Amino acid sequence: MPNPEPQRSRNPRSSQPAPVSGAGKRRDAWLLSLDDGLLLELGPLLGDRYRTRPIEGIEALAEAGTSPWLLIFDASLRHDARAIAARIEQQYPMAPIIIVCADGQSSSWASALHRGSVCAILERDALTTRAWQDALQIAEQRLDSAAAAATSTTLASLSSTRNPFPPKRRLMLLLPLLLLAGGLGWYFFGRAGNDHAANAPTSALTAATPGATNNTGKSDAANPAPAANAPPAAPKRSALELLSDARIAFHDEKSLLPRADAPGESALELYAQVLAQDPQNDEARDGMRRLFSVARSRIQTELSAGKLDDASHLLASFKGVGVDASVTSRLESDIAAARPRWLIAQARAALAANQLDTATQLIAQIASGGGDRAALADLRHTLETHTSDVQLADMATRVRAAITAGALLEPAADSARTRFAAMQQVNRTHPLTLGVQHELQLALLGRVQSALRGQQPESAQPWLTAASELGSSPELSAARKQVQAEVEAGNQRAAAAAAAATQAATTAANSSATASAKPDFINAKPTRPLNAAFPPRALEKGLKGQVVVEFMLDRKGKASDPRVVEASLPGVFDDAAMLAVRTGRYDTTQLGALGLPQRARLLVTFR
């Protein structure tokens, strides 16, 4: 399916034009740009035909030398771009120039294109189209023309009139030079073709042929085959294969730097493998230098995230590949300076997560590395506090377990009170200690309440004493009052019981004495109801009462000589009672067989 409109290295594997490549000696392409993204984009587009050299100013072109070279000038980010372009044309009139401008600005560069030094004007979006290849083709033609002009000049100088050799002698001298030039051309232009042929998949045939020699020049017989159950080792890729894979990886922004999901397949790792085989490989070194701009941002990101080991490892990949040593040294200094800060942050995070062992190790590293003394002192204090908190939390759990089990005071060696005393020795004023102290006191006061409900204030006293040892509290004051009140009430109950016992004994003694003495009167029993008249005065007042009348009872049942011995209302019913008794008739059976008169008593009631 064709792409609707070419995009600028958004998906280079599918939309990028093939990079310019070819046989022969690599030529220099100077990239004058302030945009690291553009430098990364141009590298794969130039391919292995050019040795790219990123620069930020035209002063660096002084190192270009006299050999033909190409200049790609990024004018999109420079306000004085036209002045710079004119200066380059003036100083280097033979150098082909490709100007990259912002999208929609190519028409404003038409005059520069007409002057001749500028080969093409390309907008940023055109780098992924055929226009880029056309521009490079024009630049190639100018480079070839410049090389031919240089050769002609050399030959002309050899054939000048100042040459002391005769024509035949000059022809004999030029012939070896021409043969040498042809040999060099065949070498440079034919090597790439041979390299491509060398990359052909012939390893399978070689491996299958008995006695074939391997890439070390020794027979396979000297290298025994691996065991049948062992997986075959991955074939080692050549530098050219690695470079080819690196170019592909360079097209994908995600594959520039190492990734965890694709180890060994990033452009950086592939270039590093090339340099491991060929430390002076120009393309790999150029690729590493171009990658450094992206890696520098990654290193800064790793620093911000505290991934110092990852940042150090990534930075180490760029040592010895021509990257500016001052930049790498500055980054190394940043990593070294960030390490103590990172350790301090990690230690604080470990303390916040109660990972005390990890925090202890990190604090030791900070101390050995000479970290900030104030921060180190603060971390140590925080560690001590957290250690104390953890210890107190464990001790509090043990005290609460003893409270739940009811072992408040016994056994003395491992009771809740004993465990709490050990907790106080660690930190007496810690909130956790004070909280457990209150819980233990409430448990002791609960035992006091149980004893009071059983009306046993004497057994509540030991619990109250133990609770008092844990300090004052409103609950303790209330319990003390309850115990005191219960003690007083108990004393009153005991006194009342003693008095009641004494009264009962006295009453029993009196009753016994009365029972043992012979009574001096008998209880009279009327044989008919008494005719007792209710006194009018008492009737008017609504009075009621009782009168005990004592009289002499004869054998005929008649009463004589009555007198009042007890009255509820003395003087009110006395006369009426005595009159009623005198006129009444009584049972004489109590007088005995002889019928002797006796004193008798009768209760007369007025209602």
C-alpha positions in Angstrom: 0.0 0.0 0.0 1.7 3.3 -1.1 2.2 6.0 1.5 -0.1 9.0 0.8 2.5 11.7 1.6 6.1 11.2 2.7 6.7 12.1 6.4 9.9 13.1 8.0 11.4 10.1 9.7 8.3 9.2 11.6 8.4 5.6 10.6 11.8 5.3 8.8 11.7 1.6 8.2 8.7 2.0 5.9 8.8 5.6 4.5 12.5 6.6 4.3 14.2 6.5 0.9 17.1 4.2 0.7 20.3 5.9 2.0 22.9 6.8 -0.6 25.6 4.1 -0.7 28.2 3.0 -3.1 31.6 1.6 -3.6 34.7 3.5 -3.2 36.4 5.7 -0.6 34.1 7.5 1.9 33.8 11.2 1.5 33.4 13.8 4.2 29.9 15.4 4.7 30.0 18.4 7.1 26.7 18.9 8.9 26.3 22.5 10.1 23.3 22.4 12.3 22.0 23.4 15.8 19.3 20.7 15.8 20.4 17.3 17.2 17.2 15.7 15.8 18.2 16.7 12.3 21.7 15.3 12.7 20.3 12.0 13.8 17.9 12.1 10.8 20.7 12.9 8.3 23.1 10.2 9.4 21.0 7.2 8.0 20.1 9.2 4.9 23.8 9.7 4.0 24.5 6.0 4.5 28.0 4.5 4.4 29.1 6.6 1.4 29.9 9.6 3.6 31.8 10.2 6.8 29.5 12.6 8.7 31.1 15.4 10.7 28.6 17.5 12.8 29.7 21.1 13.5 28.0 24.2 15.0 29.9 26.9 13.3 31.7 27.5 10.0 35.0 28.0 11.8 35.3 24.2 12.1 35.5 24.0 8.2 39.1 25.1 8.5 39.8 21.4 9.3 38.1 20.2 6.1 41.4 20.3 4.1 41.7 20.4 0.3 39.9 17.0 -0.4 36.5 17.5 -2.0 33.7 17.6 0.6 30.0 18.2 0.9 28.4 20.7 3.3 24.8 20.4 4.5 23.7 23.7 6.1 20.6 23.7 8.4 19.3 27.3 8.0 16.0 26.7 9.8 17.1 27.8 13.3 19.5 30.6 12.4 18.4 34.3 12.1 21.6 35.1 10.1 21.4 32.1 7.8 21.8 34.0 4.5 24.9 35.8 5.7 26.4 32.5 6.8 25.6 30.9 3.4 27.2 33.8 1.5 30.3 33.6 3.7 30.6 29.9 2.9 30.2 30.4 -0.8 32.9 33.1 -0.7 35.4 31.0 1.3 34.7 27.6 -0.3 33.5 28.3 -3.8 34.2 24.7 -5.0 32.3 23.0 -2.2 28.8 21.7 -3.1 26.3 22.9 -0.5 22.8 21.6 0.3 20.7 24.0 2.3 17.9 22.6 4.5 15.3 25.3 5.4 12.1 25.4 7.3 9.0 24.1 5.6 7.5 26.7 3.2 10.7 28.8 3.0 12.5 27.3 0.0 11.3 30.0 -2.4 13.2 32.7 -0.4 16.5 30.9 -1.1 16.1 31.0 -4.9 18.9 33.6 -5.4 21.4 31.4 -3.5 20.6 28.5 -5.8 21.2 30.6 -8.9 24.7 31.6 -7.7 26.0 28.1 -8.4 27.6 26.9 -5.1 24.3 25.7 -3.7 23.3 22.4 -5.2 19.8 22.2 -3.8 17.3 23.9 -1.4 15.3 21.3 0.6 12.6 21.9 3.1 12.5 19.6 6.2 9.6 17.5 4.9 11.5 16.9 1.6 14.3 14.9 3.3 12.3 11.7 3.1 11.4 12.2 -0.6 13.1 11.6 -3.9 14.3 15.3 -3.8 16.9 14.3 -1.3 18.4 11.7 -3.5 18.4 14.1 -6.4 20.2 16.7 -4.3 22.8 14.2 -3.3 23.3 13.1 -6.9 24.0 16.7 -7.9 26.4 17.0 -5.1 28.1 13.8 -6.1 28.6 15.1 -9.6 30.2 18.3 -8.3 32.4 16.3 -6.0 33.5 14.1 -9.0 34.1 17.3 -11.0 36.2 18.8 -8.2 38.2 15.6 -7.9 38.8 15.5 -11.7 39.8 19.2 -11.8 42.3 18.5 -9.0 43.7 15.6 -10.9 44.0 17.7 -14.1 45.7 20.4 -12.3 48.2 17.9 -11.0 48.8 16.4 -14.4 49.2 19.9 -16.0 51.7 20.8 -13.4 53.7 17.7 -14.2 53.6 18.5 -17.9 54.5 22.2 -17.5 57.5 23.8 -19.4 59.3 23.9 -16.2 59.5 20.1 -16.2 63.1 19.3 -17.0 62.2 15.9 -18.5 61.7 15.4 -22.2 58.3 14.3 -23.6 59.3 10.6 -23.8 60.7 10.7 -20.3 57.5 12.4 -19.0 55.4 9.7 -20.6 57.4 7.1 -18.8 56.9 8.8 -15.5 53.1 9.4 -16.0 52.4 5.8 -17.0 53.2 4.4 -13.5 51.1 7.2 -12.0 48.1 6.3 -14.2 48.5 2.6 -13.4 48.6 3.5 -9.7 45.5 5.6 -9.9 43.7 2.9 -11.7 44.7 0.3 -9.1 43.5 2.6 -6.3 40.2 3.2 -8.0 39.7 -0.5 -8.6 40.5 -1.1 -4.9 38.1 1.5 -3.5 35.3 1.0 -6.0 35.5 -2.8 -6.0 35.8 -3.3 -2.2 32.2 -2.5 -1.5 31.1 -5.1 -4.0 33.4 -7.7 -2.5 32.1 -6.8 1.0 28.5 -7.3 -0.1 29.5 -10.7 -1.6 31.2 -11.6 1.7 27.9 -11.0 3.5 26.2 -13.7 1.4 24.7 -16.5 3.5 27.4 -19.2 3.0 27.9 -20.1 6.7 25.4 -22.9 6.5 27.2 -24.6 3.7 30.5 -24.2 5.5 29.2 -25.5 8.7 27.8 -28.6 6.9 31.0 -29.5 5.2 33.2 -31.8 7.2 36.7 -30.5 7.7 35.9 -27.0 6.6 37.9 -24.2 8.1 36.2 -21.7 10.5 36.8 -18.0 10.7 39.9 -18.5 12.7 41.7 -20.4 10.0 41.7 -23.7 11.9 39.9 -26.9 10.9 36.6 -27.7 12.6 38.1 -31.0 13.7 40.2 -29.0 16.2 37.0 -27.5 17.6 34.6 -30.3 18.7 30.9 -29.8 18.1 28.8 -28.9 21.1 26.8 -31.6 22.8 23.6 -32.7 21.1 21.3 -31.4 23.9 23.0 -28.0 24.0 21.4 -25.2 21.9 23.5 -24.0 19.0 25.5 -20.8 19.6 24.3 -17.7 17.8 26.6 -16.9 14.8 28.8 -14.0 15.3 27.9 -11.1 13.0 30.5 -9.4 11.0 31.2 -5.7 11.2 29.4 -5.1 8.0 26.3 -7.0 9.1 26.3 -5.0 12.4 26.7 -1.7 10.5 23.8 -2.7 8.3 21.6 -3.5 11.3 22.7 -0.3 13.0 21.6 1.8 10.0 18.1 0.2 10.3 18.0 0.8 14.0 19.0 4.4 13.4 15.8 5.0 11.5 13.7 4.2 14.5 13.8 6.7 17.4 12.9 3.9 19.8 15.9 1.8 18.8 18.6 4.5 19.1 19.5 3.6 22.7 19.4 0.2 24.6 16.0 -1.2 25.5 15.1 -3.9 28.0 12.7 -5.6 25.6 15.3 -5.8 22.8 18.8 -6.3 24.3 21.7 -5.8 21.9 19.6 -4.5 19.0 19.8 -0.7 19.6 22.0 1.4 17.3 24.2 2.2 20.2 24.8 -1.4 21.1 25.4 -2.4 17.4 27.9 0.4 16.9 29.6 -0.7 20.1 29.9 -4.3 18.8 31.4 -2.9 15.5 34.0 -0.9 17.5 34.8 -4.0 19.6 35.9 -5.7 16.3 37.2 -2.6 14.6 38.0 0.2 17.1 38.8 2.7 14.3 35.7 2.1 12.2 34.7 5.5 10.9 31.0 4.9 10.4 30.6 3.4 13.9 32.5 6.2 15.5 30.5 8.8 13.6 27.3 7.0 14.7 28.3 7.0 18.3 29.1 10.7 18.2 25.7 11.4 16.6 24.0 9.3 19.2 25.6 11.1 22.0 23.2 14.1 21.7 20.3 11.7 22.4 22.2 9.8 25.1 23.0 13.0 26.8 19.3 13.7 27.3 18.8 10.2 28.5 21.6 10.5 31.0 20.1 13.7 32.3 16.7 12.0 32.6 18.3 9.1 34.5 20.0 11.5 36.8 16.7 13.2 37.6 15.1 9.8 38.3 18.0 8.8 40.5 19.1 6.0 38.2 22.8 6.8 38.6 24.1 3.3 37.7 22.1 3.4 34.4 23.4 6.9 33.7 27.1 5.8 34.4 26.8 2.7 32.3 25.3 4.7 29.4 28.0 7.4 29.6 30.7 4.8 29.7 29.6 3.6 26.2 30.8 6.9 24.7 34.4 6.9 26.0 37.1 6.6 23.4 34.8 7.3 20.4 35.7 10.9 19.8 33.0 12.5 21.9 34.0 15.9 23.5 35.9 14.9 26.7 34.8 18.1 28.4 31.1 17.1 28.0 31.6 13.6 29.3 33.7 14.9 32.2 31.0 17.3 33.1 28.4 14.6 33.1 30.6 12.4 35.2 30.9 15.2 37.7 27.1 15.6 37.7 26.7 11.9 38.4 29.3 11.9 41.2 27.6 15.0 42.7 24.2 13.4 42.4 25.1 10.1 44.1 25.2 11.5 47.7 21.9 13.3 47.1 20.4 10.1 45.7 21.6 8.0 48.6 20.0 10.5 51.0 16.7 10.4 49.1 16.8 6.6 49.1 17.6 6.5 52.8 14.6 8.8 53.6 12.4 6.6 51.4 13.5 3.5 53.2 12.8 5.1 56.6 9.4 6.2 55.4 8.7 2.6 54.5 10.1 1.3 57.8 12.8 -0.6 55.9 15.3 -0.1 58.7 18.0 -2.5 57.5 18.1 -0.9 54.1 18.2 2.6 55.6 21.1 1.6 57.9 23.1 0.4 54.9 22.4 3.6 52.9 23.3 5.8 55.9 26.6 3.9 56.2 27.3 4.5 52.5 26.6 8.2 52.9 28.9 8.4 55.9 31.7 6.6 54.1 31.3 8.9 51.1 31.5 12.1 53.1 27.9 13.2 52.5 26.2 16.3 53.9 26.8 16.2 57.7 23.6 17.9 58.6 21.5 15.5 56.4 23.5 12.6 57.8 22.8 13.7 61.4 19.1 14.1 60.6 19.0 10.6 59.0 20.6 9.1 62.0 18.2 10.8 64.4 15.3 9.6 62.2 16.7 6.1 62.2 17.0 6.0 66.0 13.4 7.3 66.3 12.1 4.7 63.8 14.0 2.0 65.6 12.5 3.1 68.9 9.1 3.2 67.4 9.4 -0.3 66.0 10.7 -1.6 69.4 7.9 0.1 71.3 5.2 -1.2 68.9 6.5 -4.8 69.4 6.5 -4.3 73.2 3.0 -2.7 73.1 1.7 -5.8 71.3 3.1 -8.0 74.0 1.5 -5.9 76.8 -1.9 -5.9 75.1 -1.6 -9.7 74.6 -1.1 -10.1 78.4 -4.0 -7.8 79.1 -6.3 -9.8 76.8 -5.1 -13.0 78.5 -6.0 -11.6 81.9 -2.4 -11.8 83.2 -2.4 -8.3 84.7 -0.3 -8.8 87.8 0.6 -12.5 87.7 2.9 -14.2 86.9 5.0 -11.5 88.4 8.0 -12.2 86.0 5.9 -12.0 82.8 2.7 -10.1 83.6 1.2 -7.1 81.8 2.6 -4.8 84.5 6.1 -6.3 84.2 6.1 -6.0 80.4 4.9 -2.4 80.6 7.7 -1.5 83.0 10.2 -2.7 80.4 8.4 -0.5 77.8 8.7 2.5 80.1 12.5 2.0 80.3 12.7 2.4 76.5 10.7 5.7 76.3 8.4 6.8 79.1 6.8 9.8 77.4 6.2 8.2 73.9 2.5 8.4 72.8 2.4 4.7 72.4 3.7 4.1 75.9 1.2 6.5 77.4 -1.6 4.9 75.4 -0.7 1.4 76.7 -0.4 2.8 80.2 -4.0 4.0 80.1 -5.2 0.7 78.7 -3.5 -1.3 81.5 -4.9 1.1 84.1 -8.4 0.6 82.8 -8.0 -3.2 82.9 -7.0 -3.0 86.5 -9.9 -0.7 87.4 -12.2 -3.2 85.7 -11.1 -5.8 88.3 -11.9 -3.2 91.0 -15.4 -2.9 89.7 -15.8 -6.7 89.6 -14.8 -6.9 93.3 -17.2 -4.0 94.2 -20.1 -5.7 92.5 -19.5 -8.8 94.6 -19.5 -6.5 97.7 -15.8 -7.4 98.4 -14.1 -4.1 98.8 -11.2 -5.7 100.6 -10.3 -7.8 97.5 -10.6 -4.6 95.3 -7.9 -2.8 97.2 -4.8 -4.6 95.6 -6.2 -3.8 92.1 -6.8 -0.2 93.1 -3.2 0.0 94.4 -1.7 -1.4 91.2 -3.8 1.1 89.1 -2.6 4.0 91.3 1.0 3.1 90.4 0.2 4.0 86.8 -0.6 7.7 87.5 -3.7 9.8 88.2 -6.7 9.7 86.0 -10.4 10.6 86.3 -11.3 6.9 86.2 -8.9 6.2 89.1 -10.4 9.0 91.2 -13.9 7.6 90.6 -12.9 4.1 91.5 -11.3 5.3 94.8 -14.6 7.0 95.8 -16.5 3.9 95.0 -14.2 1.7 97.0 -14.4 4.1 100.0 -18.2 4.3 99.8 -18.4 0.6 99.6 -16.1 0.2 102.7 -18.2 2.6 104.7 -21.4 0.9 103.6 -19.9 -2.4 104.7 -19.0 -1.0 108.0 -22.5 0.3 108.5 -24.0 -3.0 107.5 -21.7 -4.8 110.0 -22.6 -2.4 112.8 -26.3 -2.9 112.1 -25.9 -6.6 112.0 -24.1 -6.5 115.3 -26.8 -4.3 116.9 -29.5 -6.5 115.6 -27.8 -9.6 117.0 -27.5 -7.9 120.4 -31.2 -6.9 120.4 -32.2 -10.4 119.3 -30.2 -11.9 122.1 -31.8 -9.5 124.7 -35.3 -10.2 123.4 -34.7 -13.9 123.6 -33.4 -13.6 127.1 -36.4 -11.5 128.2 -38.8 -13.9 126.6 -37.2 -16.8 128.2 -37.4 -15.1 131.6 -41.0 -14.2 131.1 -41.8 -17.7 130.0 -40.1 -19.2 133.1 -42.0 -16.8 135.6 -45.6 -17.6 136.6 -48.1 -14.9 135.4 -50.0 -12.9 138.0 -53.2 -12.7 135.9 -55.2 -14.7 133.4 -56.5 -13.7 130.1 -60.3 -13.2 130.5 -62.6 -14.7 127.9 -66.1 -13.2 127.7 -68.9 -15.6 127.3 -70.9 -13.0 125.4 -70.0 -9.8 123.6 -69.3 -6.9 125.9 -71.7 -4.0 125.9 -69.2 -1.2 125.5 -70.7 2.3 124.8 -68.6 4.6 122.5 -67.9 7.8 124.3 -69.8 10.7 122.5 -66.8 13.0 122.7 -64.5 10.4 121.0 -67.2 9.7 118.5 -67.5 13.4 117.5 -63.8 13.6 117.1 -63.6 10.2 115.2 -61.2 8.8 117.7 -60.3 5.1 118.0 -58.4 3.3 120.6 -57.7 0.3 122.8 -57.8 -0.2 126.6 -56.4 -3.1 128.7 -58.6 -3.5 131.9 -57.4 -5.6 134.8 -60.2 -7.0 137.2 -60.9 -9.7 139.8 -62.8 -12.7 138.3 -64.9 -14.9 140.8 -66.2 -18.4 140.5 -69.6 -17.0 139.1 -67.9 -15.4 136.1 -68.4 -11.8 137.4 -65.8 -9.0 137.3 -65.1 -6.7 140.2 -62.6 -4.1 141.1 -61.7 -3.1 137.5 -58.7 -0.8 136.7 -57.0 0.4 133.5 -53.4 -0.9 133.1 -52.8 0.3 129.5 -54.6 2.7 127.1 -53.7 3.9 123.6 -55.5 7.2 124.4 -55.3 7.5 128.2 -58.6 9.0 129.7 -60.7 8.8 126.5 -62.0 5.3 126.6 -61.1 4.3 130.2 -64.5 4.7 131.9 -66.4 3.1 129.0 -64.1 0.2 129.1 -64.3 -0.4 132.8 -68.1 -0.2 132.7 -68.3 -2.7 129.9 -65.9 -5.1 131.8 -67.9 -4.8 135.1 -71.2 -5.8 133.3 -69.8 -8.6 131.4 -69.8 -12.4 132.1 -66.6 -14.5 131.6 -65.4 -18.1 131.4 -64.2 -19.6 134.7 -62.5 -22.7 133.6 -59.1 -21.0 134.2 -59.9 -20.7 138.0 -59.2 -24.3 138.5 -61.2 -27.0 140.5 -61.3 -24.9 143.6 -62.7 -21.8 141.7 -60.6 -19.4 143.7 -60.9 -15.7 142.4 -57.9 -14.5 140.3 -56.8 -11.3 138.6 -57.7 -11.2 134.9 -57.1 -8.8 132.0 -59.1 -8.0 129.0 -58.4 -5.9 125.9 -61.3 -3.7 124.9 -61.2 -2.1 121.5 -63.2 1.0 120.4 -63.6 1.4 116.6 
